[in-house]
Amino acid sequence: MKPYIICHMVSSVDGKIDGAALSSVMADGEYEATGSKLKGDAWICGRTTMQQHFAQKKPFVSVSKKPAGPRPVFVAHRAKSYAISVDTLGKLRWSGGDLDGDHLICVVSEKAPEDYLDMLRQKGISYVVAGKSSVDLRKAVDQLGKYFGIRTLLLEGGGHINGAFLQAGLVDELSLLVVPGIDGRHDIAAVFDGLSQAKKKAVPLRLKSLERRRGDTLWLRYEVARSKRAQIRGLLPP
Ligand SMILES: NC(=O)c1ccc[n+]([C@@H]2O[C@H](COP(=O)([O-])OP(=O)(O)OC[C@H]3O[C@@H](n4cnc5c(N)ncnc54)[C@H](OP(=O)(O)O)[C@@H]3O)[C@@H](O)[C@H]2O)c1
């Protein structure tokens, strides 16, 4: 049931992902043009990215403050393409179930308040509840495949949700646009961030393709190498 997951990102040559900083060195439309070649039927982002770019400014405030607990998947309707948020506690406020033409699905944990789920249902927004106190990403993506028919999922950042997907062994491919610029700031997220300090070895990748794009941008596509040897050496979960 698990969709094929491609992490699609833009970064500076030093691996930083602050979109505002990178826009000055990036050719317009390259992220979207390369992304459309990946033929995803859904895209997914972490709460911070959704808050910055897509959700309403003010967060949701629960009246009941009662955690929802385990709940069945709510399918408001099936669609050709989906936008998905990963929001552990149900903080993001949405105006409706459509995000730039994609049907919205909110992935939350059992700690999200029940009145948050009520609000989603009233607005025609689908949801998946997976994990007790944090989102169980493996369970969530299995449910996305099973209930919504998602086959190719584009993981579109930011760095911390990408890191969590990678650490869970869920990333199949990386599609990376390296733009001709250096960021260099310490506190800016990297393409994959927040992985456990205990993980001291790089996750091995295999180059699939390399293309020079407009404005001296490089489009790199890598497969995550899931060799038996990598698993035995503890580089990747089985
Ligand atoms: N260059 C690019 O291609 C690109 C693409 C996208 C974003 N960005 C940039 O990336 C920056 C934001 O990145 P970010 O790394 O700070 O945030 P992020 O990855 O967008 O979101 C992280 C948040 O997602 C939620 N989350 C839910 N389940 C999680 C899990 N299992 N593991 C980790 N997080 C989980 C957590 O918030 P809760 O605990 O509240 O749920 C967490 O704080 C922004 O500056 C944005 O513009 C760049």
The ligand as a Gaussian input file, in Angstrom:
#p B3LYP/6-31G(d) Opt

LIG

0 1
 N       13.831000      24.776000      -0.563000
 C       12.766000      24.002000      -0.583000
 O       12.569000      23.232000      -1.524000
 C       11.797000      24.064000       0.563000
 C       10.636000      23.279000       0.550000
 C        9.776000      23.350000       1.661000
 C       10.081000      24.162000       2.743000
 N       11.215000      24.923000       2.700000
 C       11.574000      25.774000       3.855000
 O       11.821000      24.934000       4.980000
 C       11.649000      25.700000       6.174000
 C       10.854000      24.919000       7.191000
 O       11.485000      23.681000       7.444000
 P       11.506000      23.031000       8.883000
 O       12.439000      21.885000       8.805000
 O       11.770000      24.097000       9.892000
 O        9.999000      22.572000       9.136000
 P        9.033000      21.485000       8.414000
 O        9.816000      20.256000       8.080000
 O        8.241000      22.162000       7.353000
 O        8.017000      21.160000       9.586000
 C        8.483000      20.544000      10.766000
 C        7.295000      20.322000      11.666000
 O        6.476000      19.288000      11.135000
 C        5.794000      18.683000      12.223000
 N        5.930000      17.217000      12.229000
 C        4.905000      16.351000      12.344000
 N        5.343000      15.109000      12.416000
 C        6.676000      15.153000      12.366000
 C        7.676000      14.154000      12.426000
 N        7.389000      12.836000      12.524000
 N        8.967000      14.562000      12.371000
 C        9.281000      15.868000      12.224000
 N        8.361000      16.849000      12.166000
 C        7.061000      16.503000      12.247000
 C        6.422000      19.226000      13.508000
 O        5.542000      20.225000      14.024000
 P        4.403000      19.743000      15.070000
 O        5.109000      18.999000      16.164000
 O        3.728000      20.966000      15.520000
 O        3.508000      18.862000      14.289000
 C        7.696000      19.878000      13.043000
 O        8.099000      20.951000      13.853000
 C       10.952000      26.962000       5.736000
 O       11.899000      28.019000       5.719000
 C       10.470000      26.686000       4.318000
 O       10.375000      27.818000       3.526000
 C       12.074000      24.889000       1.648000

